């Protein structure tokens, strides 16, 4: 059964152009103005960090956090948007310098968990029941500094407390092999899926696959998608592209390797992705050279490329491809795909 595709992005994808090696080059866009871009660009869903939804979150009381989240919900309703996912932004706080859930410091682990539980509550106000865990600093710069086996146990303990906090919650682990930590404990989709089976309720723990993160691990994103689908645990995606094993570039989807992008669309569509309400999420950044008035093109471009590749996938002669596979004529099979991508019959 073919997929059903709606699109989302996070407000951080409209940004000022800073990168790991240089400062901002564009003025900030107020959050309310960012929301007005969504429908114009063809997007229905918003991805949030907790402090996107509730700015200055650590300085607010519980009542103030709830009030601000309710105001955000009204803003979304006014724009006809829904919240797709929400994630606790733990990695920027000084208390998580050595990890959150896996910190060697008990008080810092407590902070990470309490902020996450508060993030779940914010999500409920926004009518969002998918919590993304990007385990950014859950790793180490030096292996001897932490017990990697204990770190897995600490992650499971934290996730179990999240599951107990909200029976309607789904947790999506977003793996990445490096950056900001040298050595991540859950670097791939396989690790994330394995971690899910250690929890108290594996049926509520799944994954979010990001294309660039898979590439940085030396893996093909379409294989990561397919593996998660085989476990019925692919609940969201962050599609983008990447020029090899560099820092996380978050380039427009399909901008580097069109065939790699094609295969991701192939896997999603042929496995009915989106038919249970999943979004096609983008995590892409405008080039630093882009002028402010053109700094949303990377989003509309990524969506256009996805939909164009979807047309290619659905336009293929399935019987012809199956016959070539049966004949084991993979050279011709490859040529059929290349011709389709080139727009040739």
FIDOGU-109486 format. One line per 5 residues: number of its first residue (from 1); their letters; for each residue z, y, x of N, C-alpha, C. Coordinates in steps of 0.1 Angstrom, whole numbers, padded with zeros to 4 digits. Atoms other than C-alpha are relative to their C-alpha. Layout:
REM residues N
NUM> A> Z:Y:X:Z:Y:X:Z:Y:X  ...
This chain:
REM residues 345
1> XXXXX> 0000:-0012:0008:0000:0000:0000:0000:0012:0009  0001:-0012:-0008:-0010:0034:0015:0013:0009:-0001  -0011:-0009:0000:0016:0060:0023:-0001:0012:-0009  -0001:-0013:0008:0027:0092:0005:0006:0010:0010  -0004:-0009:-0011:0030:0122:0028:0004:0014:-0005
6> XXXXX> -0005:-0014:0001:0051:0153:0025:0005:0004:0014  -0002:-0004:-0014:0059:0174:0055:0012:0009:0001  -0012:-0008:-0003:0090:0191:0070:0000:0005:0014  -0003:-0005:-0014:0100:0211:0100:0014:0007:0000  -0013:-0007:-0001:0132:0227:0113:-0003:0015:0004
11> XXXXX> 0002:-0014:-0003:0137:0265:0116:-0001:0003:0014  0001:-0002:-0014:0140:0261:0153:-0015:-0001:0005  0014:0002:-0004:0103:0253:0154:-0008:0013:-0001  0005:-0014:-0001:0096:0290:0148:0010:0007:0009  -0010:-0004:-0010:0112:0303:0179:-0006:0011:0009
16> XXXXX> 0003:-0012:-0009:0112:0330:0206:-0008:-0003:0012  0008:0004:-0012:0093:0311:0233:0007:-0002:0013  -0007:0004:-0013:0120:0304:0258:-0003:-0014:0003  0001:0013:-0004:0116:0273:0278:0010:-0003:0011  -0011:0003:-0010:0137:0255:0305:-0001:0009:0012
21> XXXXX> 0002:-0008:-0013:0122:0279:0331:-0002:0015:-0002  0003:-0014:0002:0119:0313:0314:0007:0004:-0013  -0007:-0005:0012:0135:0336:0288:-0009:0002:-0012  0008:-0002:0013:0123:0346:0253:-0012:0010:0003  0012:-0009:-0001:0089:0363:0249:-0004:0005:-0014
26> XXXXX> 0003:-0004:0014:0088:0368:0211:0013:0005:-0007  -0012:-0004:0008:0112:0386:0187:0005:-0011:-0009  -0005:0010:0010:0135:0365:0165:-0005:0003:-0014  0004:-0001:0014:0124:0359:0130:0013:-0004:-0009  -0012:0003:0008:0153:0361:0104:-0002:-0013:-0008
31> XXXXX> 0001:0013:0007:0161:0328:0087:-0007:0001:-0013  0006:-0001:0014:0152:0340:0052:-0015:0002:0001  0015:-0002:-0002:0117:0350:0065:-0006:-0013:0004  0006:0013:-0004:0112:0316:0081:-0002:-0009:-0012  0001:0009:0012:0118:0299:0048:-0013:0004:-0008
36> XXXXX> 0012:-0004:0007:0089:0319:0033:-0013:-0006:0006  0012:0006:-0006:0065:0303:0057:-0002:-0014:-0005  0001:0015:0003:0072:0267:0045:-0012:-0003:-0010  0010:0003:0010:0051:0266:0013:-0013:0005:0004  0013:-0006:-0004:0024:0289:0028:-0007:-0010:0010
41> XXXXX> 0006:0009:-0010:0019:0263:0056:-0002:-0014:-0005  0002:0013:0005:0020:0233:0033:0012:-0009:0002  -0012:0008:-0002:0056:0221:0039:0010:0001:-0012  -0010:0001:0012:0082:0210:0013:0014:-0002:0005  -0014:0003:-0004:0112:0200:0034:0005:0008:0012
46> XXXXX> -0006:-0007:-0011:0136:0217:0057:0009:-0009:0008  -0009:0007:-0009:0153:0201:0087:0011:0009:0004  -0011:-0009:-0004:0187:0215:0095:0009:-0006:0011  -0012:0003:-0007:0213:0215:0122:0011:0006:-0009  -0010:-0006:0008:0247:0223:0107:0002:0015:0002
51> XXXXX> -0002:-0014:-0002:0248:0257:0123:-0013:0008:-0003  0011:-0007:0006:0213:0265:0110:0004:0003:-0015  -0004:-0002:0014:0227:0260:0075:0012:0010:-0001  -0012:-0008:0000:0260:0277:0084:0002:0006:0013  -0001:-0006:-0013:0257:0301:0113:0015:0003:0004
56> XXXXX> -0014:-0003:-0005:0288:0307:0135:0010:-0010:-0006  -0008:0010:0008:0302:0275:0120:0014:-0002:0006  -0013:0003:-0006:0331:0271:0145:0010:0011:-0003  -0009:-0011:0002:0345:0305:0136:0004:0002:-0015  -0002:-0001:0015:0346:0299:0098:0011:-0010:-0005
61> XXXXX> -0009:0009:0007:0373:0284:0076:-0008:-0010:-0008  0007:0010:0008:0365:0254:0055:-0006:0006:-0013  0005:-0007:0012:0362:0276:0024:-0012:0008:0003  0012:-0009:-0004:0338:0300:0042:-0012:-0009:0003  0011:0009:-0003:0317:0270:0054:-0006:-0004:-0013
66> XXXXX> 0005:0005:0012:0314:0257:0019:-0008:0012:-0008  0007:-0011:0007:0305:0292:0005:-0013:0003:0006  0013:-0003:-0006:0278:0298:0031:-0010:-0011:-0002  0009:0011:0003:0263:0263:0025:-0005:0001:-0014  0004:-0002:0014:0262:0271:-0012:-0010:0011:-0001
71> XXXXX> 0010:-0011:0000:0244:0303:-0005:-0014:-0005:0006  0012:0006:-0005:0219:0284:0016:-0007:-0008:-0010  0006:0008:0010:0213:0260:-0012:-0007:0008:-0010  0006:-0009:0009:0205:0289:-0035:-0013:0005:0006  0012:-0005:-0007:0180:0302:-0009:-0011:-0010:-0001
76> XXXXX> 0009:0010:0000:0163:0269:-0007:-0006:-0002:-0014  0005:0002:0014:0161:0265:-0045:-0010:0011:-0004  0008:-0012:0003:0146:0300:-0047:-0014:-0001:0006  0013:0001:-0007:0118:0290:-0023:-0007:-0014:-0004  0006:0013:0004:0112:0256:-0040:0000:-0011:0011
81> XXXXX> -0001:0009:-0011:0123:0237:-0009:0012:-0010:-0001  -0011:0009:0000:0145:0207:-0003:0004:-0003:0015  -0005:0003:-0014:0167:0197:0027:-0004:-0015:0002  0003:0014:-0004:0153:0166:0044:0011:-0007:0007  -0011:0006:-0009:0179:0159:0071:0009:0011:0004
86> XXXXX> -0009:-0010:-0006:0209:0176:0086:0007:-0007:0012  -0006:0006:-0013:0224:0170:0121:0010:0009:0006  -0010:-0008:-0007:0255:0182:0139:-0005:0004:0014  0005:-0005:-0013:0246:0204:0168:0012:0000:0010  -0012:0002:-0009:0272:0190:0193:-0002:0004:0014
91> XXXXX> 0003:0000:-0014:0254:0194:0226:0002:0014:0006  -0001:-0013:-0006:0259:0232:0230:0014:0005:0001  -0014:-0004:0000:0297:0233:0226:0006:-0003:0013  -0007:0003:-0013:0318:0235:0258:0008:-0013:0000  -0008:0013:0002:0339:0206:0244:-0008:-0012:0001
96> XXXXX> 0008:0012:-0001:0309:0183:0246:-0008:-0001:0013  0007:-0001:-0013:0299:0190:0282:-0001:-0014:0006  0001:0014:-0005:0307:0153:0290:-0002:-0010:-0011  0002:0008:0011:0296:0139:0257:0009:0003:-0012  -0008:-0002:0012:0309:0140:0222:0007:-0012:-0004
101> XXXXX> -0006:0013:0004:0316:0106:0207:0004:-0009:0012  -0003:0009:-0012:0316:0090:0242:0007:0008:0011  -0007:-0007:-0011:0335:0117:0261:0012:-0008:0005  -0012:0006:-0006:0363:0105:0284:0013:0007:-0005  -0012:-0008:0005:0386:0131:0267:0002:-0003:-0015
106> XXXXX> -0002:0004:0014:0402:0120:0234:-0001:0012:-0009  0001:-0011:0009:0405:0155:0220:-0014:0005:-0002  0014:-0004:0002:0368:0162:0226:-0007:-0010:-0009  0006:0009:0009:0359:0130:0209:0004:0003:-0015  -0005:-0004:0014:0380:0141:0179:-0008:0012:-0005
111> XXXXX> 0008:-0012:0005:0362:0175:0178:-0014:-0005:-0004  0014:0004:0003:0328:0158:0178:0000:-0007:-0013  0000:0007:0013:0338:0135:0149:0003:0009:-0011  -0003:-0009:0011:0354:0162:0128:-0011:0010:-0003  0012:-0009:0003:0324:0185:0132:-0011:-0008:-0007
116> XXXXX> 0010:0008:0006:0302:0156:0122:0003:-0002:-0015  -0004:0002:0014:0322:0149:0091:-0002:0013:-0009  0003:-0013:0007:0320:0186:0082:-0015:0002:-0003  0015:-0001:0002:0282:0184:0087:-0004:-0009:-0012  0003:0009:0011:0281:0155:0062:0003:0008:-0013
121> XXXXX> -0003:-0007:0012:0299:0177:0037:-0009:0011:-0003  0010:-0010:0002:0275:0205:0042:-0013:-0006:-0005  0012:0007:0005:0246:0181:0037:0002:-0003:-0015  -0002:0003:0015:0261:0171:0003:-0002:0012:-0008  0002:-0012:0008:0262:0207:-0008:-0015:0003:-0001
126> XXXXX> 0014:-0003:0000:0225:0210:0002:-0008:-0012:-0006  0006:0012:0006:0218:0177:-0017:-0008:-0008:0010  0007:0008:-0011:0209:0160:0016:0010:-0011:0004  -0009:0011:-0003:0223:0125:0023:-0005:-0008:0012  0005:0006:-0013:0205:0118:0056:0006:0008:0012
131> XXXXX> -0006:-0006:-0011:0225:0126:0087:-0007:-0005:0013  0006:0004:-0012:0206:0126:0120:0009:0002:0012  -0008:-0001:-0012:0224:0118:0152:-0009:-0001:0012  0007:-0001:-0014:0205:0130:0183:0012:-0001:0010  -0011:0003:-0009:0229:0115:0208:-0002:0007:0014
136> XXXXX> 0006:-0008:-0012:0220:0143:0233:0008:-0002:0013  -0008:0002:-0012:0250:0141:0257:0008:-0013:0000  -0006:0013:0000:0260:0106:0249:-0006:-0009:0011  0005:0006:-0012:0253:0094:0284:0008:0005:0012  -0007:-0004:-0012:0262:0103:0319:-0009:0005:0011
141> XXXXX> 0008:-0004:-0012:0250:0120:0351:0002:-0010:0011  -0003:0010:-0011:0266:0092:0372:0006:-0012:-0007  -0003:0012:0008:0270:0057:0360:0015:-0004:0002  -0014:0004:-0002:0304:0052:0376:0010:0008:-0008  -0009:-0009:0007:0319:0080:0355:0004:-0005:-0013
146> XXXXX> -0003:0005:0013:0319:0061:0323:-0003:-0015:-0001  0002:0014:0003:0321:0025:0310:-0011:-0001:-0011  0011:0000:0009:0287:0020:0293:0003:-0010:-0012  -0003:0009:0011:0300:-0010:0272:0010:0007:-0009  -0010:-0007:0008:0330:0011:0260:-0007:0011:-0007
151> XXXXX> 0007:-0010:0007:0306:0039:0252:-0007:-0005:-0013  0006:0006:0012:0287:0017:0228:0011:-0002:-0011  -0011:0002:0009:0321:0008:0212:0004:0013:-0006  -0004:-0013:0005:0330:0044:0209:-0011:0006:-0011  0011:-0004:0009:0296:0052:0192:0002:-0008:-0013
156> XXXXX> -0002:0008:0012:0302:0023:0167:0012:0005:-0008  -0012:-0004:0007:0337:0035:0159:-0003:0014:-0007  0003:-0013:0006:0324:0071:0153:-0009:-0002:-0012  0009:0002:0011:0296:0059:0131:0007:-0007:-0012  -0007:0006:0011:0319:0037:0111:0009:0010:-0008
161> XXXXX> -0008:-0010:0007:0341:0067:0103:-0009:0009:-0008  0010:-0008:0008:0310:0086:0092:-0003:-0007:-0013  0004:0008:0011:0300:0058:0069:0012:-0001:-0010  -0011:0000:0009:0335:0056:0054:0003:0013:-0007  -0002:-0013:0005:0336:0093:0049:-0008:0003:-0013
166> XXXXX> 0009:-0002:0012:0307:0092:0024:-0008:-0012:-0003  0007:0013:0003:0295:0060:0007:-0014:0002:-0003  0014:-0002:0003:0262:0076:-0002:-0008:0004:0012  0007:-0005:-0012:0253:0086:0034:-0009:-0010:0006  0008:0007:-0009:0225:0073:0055:0000:0007:0013
171> XXXXX> -0001:-0006:-0014:0227:0078:0093:-0013:-0004:0007  0012:0003:-0007:0195:0081:0113:0002:0004:0015  -0001:-0002:-0015:0198:0077:0151:-0013:0004:0006  0012:-0005:-0007:0173:0097:0171:0001:-0002:0015  -0002:0003:-0014:0170:0081:0205:-0009:0009:0009
176> XXXXX> 0008:-0007:-0011:0158:0098:0237:0005:-0005:0013  -0004:0006:-0012:0159:0084:0272:0007:0009:0010  -0005:-0010:-0010:0168:0116:0291:0001:0014:-0006  0000:-0014:0004:0174:0153:0289:0007:0003:-0013  -0006:-0007:-0012:0199:0168:0288:0007:-0009:0009
181> XXXXX> -0007:0009:-0009:0217:0138:0302:-0010:-0008:0009  0008:0008:-0009:0203:0119:0332:-0002:-0014:-0006  0000:0014:0004:0212:0085:0317:0005:-0001:-0015  -0004:0001:0014:0213:0081:0279:0004:-0015:-0004  -0005:0014:0003:0232:0051:0264:-0009:-0006:-0011
186> XXXXX> 0009:0005:0011:0208:0048:0234:-0014:0006:0002  0012:-0007:-0004:0174:0056:0249:-0013:-0003:-0008  0012:0004:0007:0149:0038:0226:0003:-0004:-0014  -0002:0004:0014:0144:0028:0190:0006:-0014:0000  -0007:0013:-0001:0153:-0008:0200:0015:0001:0002
191> XXXXX> -0014:-0002:-0002:0186:0004:0213:0007:0005:-0013  -0006:-0006:0012:0192:0024:0181:0001:-0011:-0011  0000:0010:0010:0183:-0005:0159:0012:-0010:0003  -0011:0009:-0004:0206:-0028:0179:0014:0006:-0003  -0013:-0007:0002:0235:-0003:0176:0003:-0001:-0015
196> XXXXX> -0002:0000:0014:0230:-0002:0138:0006:-0013:-0005  -0005:0013:0004:0238:-0039:0135:0014:-0003:0004  -0014:0001:-0004:0272:-0034:0152:0009:0007:-0010  -0008:-0009:0008:0283:-0010:0125:0005:-0008:-0012  -0006:0006:0012:0303:-0018:0093:-0010:-0002:-0011
201> XXXXX> 0010:0001:0011:0272:-0012:0071:-0014:0002:0006  0013:-0002:-0006:0239:-0018:0089:-0011:0005:-0009  0010:-0004:0010:0220:-0012:0057:-0001:0015:-0002  -0001:-0014:0001:0230:0025:0059:-0002:0007:0014  0003:-0005:-0013:0221:0030:0096:-0014:-0003:0004
206> XXXXX> 0014:0002:-0004:0185:0035:0106:-0004:0009:0011  0005:-0008:-0011:0164:0056:0129:-0009:0011:-0004  0010:-0010:0000:0143:0087:0134:-0007:-0001:0013  0008:0002:-0012:0114:0082:0158:-0007:0013:0004  0007:-0012:-0005:0102:0112:0179:-0010:-0004:0010
211> XXXXX> 0011:0004:-0008:0068:0108:0195:0003:0003:0015  -0002:-0003:-0014:0077:0127:0227:0011:-0008:0007  -0010:0008:-0006:0109:0108:0232:-0004:-0014:0004  0006:0013:-0004:0090:0075:0231:-0008:0001:0012  0009:-0002:-0012:0065:0088:0256:0009:0002:0013
216> XXXXX> -0008:-0002:-0011:0093:0099:0279:0007:-0013:0004  -0006:0013:-0004:0107:0064:0278:-0011:-0010:0005  0011:0008:-0005:0072:0051:0289:-0005:-0010:-0011  0004:0009:0011:0066:0036:0254:-0010:0007:-0009  0010:-0005:0009:0039:0040:0228:0007:0003:-0013
221> XXXXX> -0007:-0003:0013:0052:0059:0197:-0003:-0009:-0012  0004:0009:0012:0032:0037:0173:0008:-0013:0001  -0008:0012:-0001:0050:0006:0187:0014:0002:-0004  -0014:-0003:0004:0084:0023:0182:0000:0001:-0015  0000:0000:0015:0074:0031:0146:-0001:-0013:-0006
226> XXXXX> 0002:0013:0006:0063:-0004:0139:0012:-0009:0002  -0012:0008:-0002:0094:-0019:0154:0011:0004:-0010  -0010:-0005:0010:0116:0003:0132:-0004:-0005:-0014  0004:0005:0013:0095:-0006:0102:0003:-0014:-0003  -0003:0015:0001:0099:-0043:0109:0014:-0002:-0004
231> XXXXX> -0014:0002:0004:0136:-0038:0105:0004:0008:-0012  -0002:-0009:0012:0132:-0015:0074:0009:0011:0003  -0009:-0010:-0004:0149:0012:0093:-0007:0013:0004  0007:-0013:-0004:0123:0040:0098:0001:0009:-0012  -0003:-0008:0011:0137:0067:0076:-0004:0015:0002
236> XXXXX> 0006:-0013:-0003:0122:0098:0093:-0007:-0001:0013  0008:-0001:-0013:0099:0109:0121:0000:0014:0005  0003:-0013:-0005:0095:0138:0144:-0013:-0002:0008  0013:0001:-0007:0058:0139:0153:-0003:0012:0008  0004:-0011:-0010:0046:0159:0183:-0008:-0007:0011
241> XXXXX> 0008:0006:-0011:0028:0153:0216:0006:0004:0013  -0006:-0002:-0013:0036:0152:0253:-0010:-0003:0011  0008:0002:-0012:0018:0155:0286:0008:-0008:0010  -0006:0008:-0010:0033:0126:0304:0015:0001:0001  -0015:0001:-0002:0068:0122:0319:0005:0013:0006
246> XXXXX> -0006:-0013:-0005:0079:0158:0321:0012:0003:-0009  -0010:-0004:0009:0105:0178:0302:-0006:-0002:-0014  0005:0002:0014:0103:0175:0264:-0008:0012:-0004  0009:-0011:0002:0073:0196:0256:-0002:0004:-0015  0002:-0003:0014:0071:0193:0218:-0013:0007:-0003
251> XXXXX> 0013:-0006:0002:0034:0200:0218:-0005:-0004:-0014  0006:0003:0013:0014:0201:0185:-0004:-0015:-0001  0003:0014:0002:0009:0166:0171:-0015:-0002:0002  0014:0003:-0003:-0023:0151:0185:-0007:0009:0010  0007:-0009:-0009:-0030:0179:0209:-0003:-0005:0014
256> XXXXX> 0002:0006:-0013:-0028:0158:0240:-0008:-0013:-0001  0007:0013:0001:-0039:0123:0230:-0003:-0003:-0014  0004:0001:0014:-0058:0121:0198:0001:-0015:-0005  0000:0014:0004:-0061:0083:0198:0015:-0005:-0002  -0014:0004:0002:-0023:0079:0203:0005:0006:-0013
261> XXXXX> -0004:-0005:0012:-0018:0102:0174:-0006:-0008:-0012  0006:0008:0010:-0043:0083:0153:0007:-0013:-0003  -0007:0012:0002:-0024:0051:0159:0014:0002:-0007  -0012:-0003:0007:0008:0067:0147:-0002:0001:-0015  0004:-0001:0014:-0009:0077:0115:-0004:-0013:-0006
266> XXXXX> 0004:0014:0004:-0024:0042:0112:0012:-0008:-0004  -0012:0008:0003:0010:0026:0114:0007:0005:-0012  -0007:-0005:0012:0026:0049:0089:-0007:-0002:-0013  0007:0002:0013:-0001:0047:0063:-0001:-0014:-0004  0002:0014:0004:-0007:0010:0065:0013:-0007:-0003
271> XXXXX> -0013:0006:0003:0030:0004:0061:0007:0007:-0012  -0006:-0006:0012:0035:0026:0030:0011:0010:0003  -0011:-0010:-0003:0056:0052:0048:-0001:0012:-0010  0000:-0011:0010:0067:0080:0024:0002:-0005:-0014  -0001:0005:0014:0067:0058:-0007:0014:-0001:-0005
276> XXXXX> -0014:0000:0004:0105:0058:-0007:0006:0014:0003  -0004:-0014:-0002:0107:0096:-0002:0001:0005:0014  -0001:-0005:-0014:0105:0098:0036:-0010:0011:0002  0009:-0011:-0004:0090:0129:0051:-0006:-0002:0013  0006:-0001:-0013:0066:0134:0079:0006:0013:0006
281> XXXXX> -0006:-0012:-0006:0088:0157:0100:-0007:0003:0013  0006:-0005:-0012:0074:0178:0128:0011:0006:0009  -0009:-0007:-0009:0093:0189:0159:-0009:0005:0011  0010:-0005:-0009:0068:0211:0177:0003:0015:0003  -0003:-0014:-0004:0070:0244:0196:-0014:0007:0003
286> XXXXX> 0012:-0008:-0004:0044:0272:0199:0000:0002:0015  0001:-0003:-0014:0030:0277:0233:0007:0014:0003  -0007:-0012:-0004:0049:0304:0252:-0009:0012:0001  0010:-0011:-0001:0017:0324:0255:-0004:0006:-0014  0004:-0004:0013:0014:0327:0217:0006:0013:-0005
291> XXXXX> -0005:-0012:0005:0017:0361:0201:0008:-0002:-0012  -0009:0002:0011:0044:0366:0175:-0007:-0003:-0014  0006:0001:0013:0020:0370:0146:-0008:-0013:-0002  0007:0012:0000:0003:0337:0155:0009:-0012:0003  -0010:0010:-0005:0035:0317:0163:0004:-0010:-0011
296> XXXXX> -0002:0012:0009:0033:0293:0133:-0013:-0009:0000  0012:0008:0001:-0002:0279:0140:0003:-0014:0005  -0003:0014:-0005:0013:0249:0159:0005:-0009:-0012  -0005:0008:0011:0029:0238:0126:-0012:-0003:-0009  0011:0003:0009:-0002:0242:0104:-0011:-0009:0007
301> XXXXX> 0009:0008:-0007:-0023:0227:0132:0004:-0015:0000  -0005:0014:0000:-0001:0196:0134:-0002:-0007:-0013  0002:0005:0013:-0002:0191:0097:-0015:-0003:-0002  0014:0002:0002:-0040:0195:0097:-0005:-0012:0008  0004:0012:-0008:-0045:0170:0125:0005:-0013:-0006
306> XXXXX> -0005:0012:0007:-0023:0145:0107:-0009:-0004:-0011  0007:0003:0012:-0042:0148:0075:-0015:-0004:0003  0014:0003:-0004:-0076:0147:0093:0000:-0015:0006  -0001:0013:-0005:-0065:0115:0111:0002:-0010:-0011  -0002:0008:0012:-0053:0101:0078:-0014:-0003:-0007
311> XXXXX> 0014:0002:0005:-0089:0106:0065:-0007:-0011:0008  0007:0009:-0009:-0102:0087:0095:0006:-0015:-0003  -0006:0013:0003:-0077:0058:0089:-0005:-0006:-0013  0004:0005:0013:-0086:0055:0053:-0015:-0002:-0002  0014:0002:0001:-0123:0058:0059:-0006:-0012:0008
316> XXXXX> 0005:0011:-0008:-0125:0028:0082:-0004:-0012:-0009  0004:0012:0008:-0143:-0003:0070:0010:-0012:0004  -0011:0010:-0003:-0113:-0027:0069:-0006:-0014:0001  0006:0013:-0001:-0134:-0058:0063:-0007:-0001:0014  0007:0000:-0013:-0155:-0049:0094:0010:-0002:0011
321> XXXXX> -0010:0001:-0010:-0124:-0044:0115:0006:-0014:0001  -0006:0013:0001:-0109:-0077:0103:-0009:-0011:0006  0010:0009:-0005:-0141:-0095:0111:0000:0000:0016  0000:-0001:-0015:-0141:-0082:0147:0013:-0006:0006  -0013:0006:-0005:-0104:-0092:0151:-0001:-0015:0000
326> XXXXX> 0001:0015:0001:-0112:-0127:0139:-0009:-0005:0011  0009:0004:-0011:-0141:-0129:0164:0006:0003:0014  -0006:-0004:-0013:-0118:-0115:0191:-0009:0009:0008  0010:-0009:-0006:-0144:-0089:0198:0007:0014:0001  -0008:-0012:-0001:-0119:-0063:0209:-0007:0012:0006
331> XXXXX> 0008:-0011:-0005:-0144:-0043:0228:-0007:0008:-0011  0007:-0007:0011:-0164:-0036:0197:0010:0006:-0010  -0011:-0005:0008:-0132:-0031:0177:0004:0014:0005  -0004:-0013:-0006:-0123:-0003:0201:-0011:0010:-0002  0011:-0009:0001:-0157:0012:0199:-0001:0005:-0015
336> XXXXX> 0000:-0004:0014:-0155:0013:0161:0010:0011:-0002  -0010:-0010:0001:-0123:0033:0164:-0004:0013:0006  0004:-0012:-0008:-0137:0057:0190:-0011:0007:-0008  0010:-0006:0008:-0168:0062:0168:0006:0008:-0012  -0006:-0006:0012:-0146:0070:0138:0007:0013:0005
341> XXXXX> -0007:-0012:-0005:-0126:0095:0159:-0010:0011:0004  0010:-0009:-0004:-0158:0111:0171:-0009:0005:-0012  0007:-0004:0012:-0171:0114:0136:-0014:-0006:-0001  0013:0006:-0001:-0200:0090:0143:0001:-0014:-0008  0000:0012:0007:-0210:0060:0122:-0006:-0011:0009
